[in-house]
Structures are given as structure tokens and as C-alpha cells.
């Protein structure tokens, strides 16, 4: 098979696996992600807003959370990128008109040569007794024979929001 055809098939496959269109984020949430990008990047890196994903969820009655996935690329002037997962609580101001997103935590979740998150098809479960929130997100990991930007191994990442911090659980 010619190399160009193989690349076209890989691109088509990865594009098809990108899942349904993500939710459109409100300006207040976009502003929060922009602030995070500025804090996390180095002097060379930039955010890639077109790759950002957002999803509103309600893990239990009366609780609303905003899941966000955003990418920063070009650290150290290189050709790498890192995906970050940020979790925000959602509320409105006293009048109930203006949305407010409060950052709960942020954690690196993927990147070149590691793994990629292509959708926020996350499952959330809050333990009623401990109040620990567990978040499971499907990913693709880079296998031993994969090029750095073409992961082929289906996997999941499990995060917990415990004592106000996101931690990955089940890591080797």
C-alpha cells in the first residue's frame, strides 16, 4: 500500500473516531481555559483553542461540573504538545443570570508519544460515603510500534477528585 494512502486512511480513521461534535463552551469558561493556558505554558508554547473540548455533567442531583480538555503545543520551541484536563464547578451569580466557573483542579492527561483523548465521553461516579468523584475517560495510547502521534491502543484513564485534587489512579 502506498505510504500516502496509508496516511490518508490513518487520518480518516482518527477523524472518524473523534466522536460527536463537542458542546460549545460559554465565554466565561473559555476565559478560564485561556487563563490556565497562560499559567501552564512556557515562553514558547501556545494554546490550541480549536482542539479544546467541553462538556457539562451532573454527577449527582444539584451538582453541575464542567469538564474541559485543552491542548498546549510547542513547549521549548519544539514540536510536542500536552493535553490537559480541567474540572470546574458551575454556579450562577446571586441573580441567577451570570454563570460562574470555579476551577477545581487541572492535570496533564495526554500528549505526543504518550496518549490522546479524542472525546469527553466521560463516566462520573461520586462515592456517597467518601464523596470522592471518579472520572473515567476513553483514550488511545501509543503502543511500541506506533509513531508518536498515531496511538493505536484503546485504553481509559481513571481520575479521582479527592481532597480537592485530581489524581490519576491505576497508573503503573
Phi, psi and omega in degrees: 000130180299146184302317181297321178294319178299315178298319179298318178295317178298317179296316180298319179294314181292327178291319180294330181278000184289357174073179181297161180303139181285163177293153175275126183278141175292156183304321181298322179286320175301320178298320178296317179295322177297319177297317178299317179302316180297324180286325187270338185280162170263189185290348179259325189290154178223155174284157178236081187301331181295338180267359183287141177236147181221147177205132175267136180223160178226089184293336174209161184305130178085000181244129175234134179232149174250120175267135178226145175229125180220158186240138172239131184232156175088025178304136179064016181079008183270191184251036180253170177212158176227135174264138178241144175250126177236142181241127181238143169274155183238135174208176175239164178292180184301331179277350181075016185254324186255120179290145177231130180244118180253124180295127174268313175186168179221146182210141173292136187232346180194174178168176182301129178079006185236279178201166181224141173254122184254349176205160177260051176280058187277148172248131181240136177222128176253124178291122184297326183279310184268343184067012176288131178264126176252132182238125178243126184232130177290143180220173169236129180254152177282123178271175184297334181256008183271147169289154187306329182255014181229068180293145183236351186263116177290139182204183173222155172245135179246123178244152171233139170261104186228126182054038175080006181233143173276130175226144175275133180248152179080013177286146176292000000 
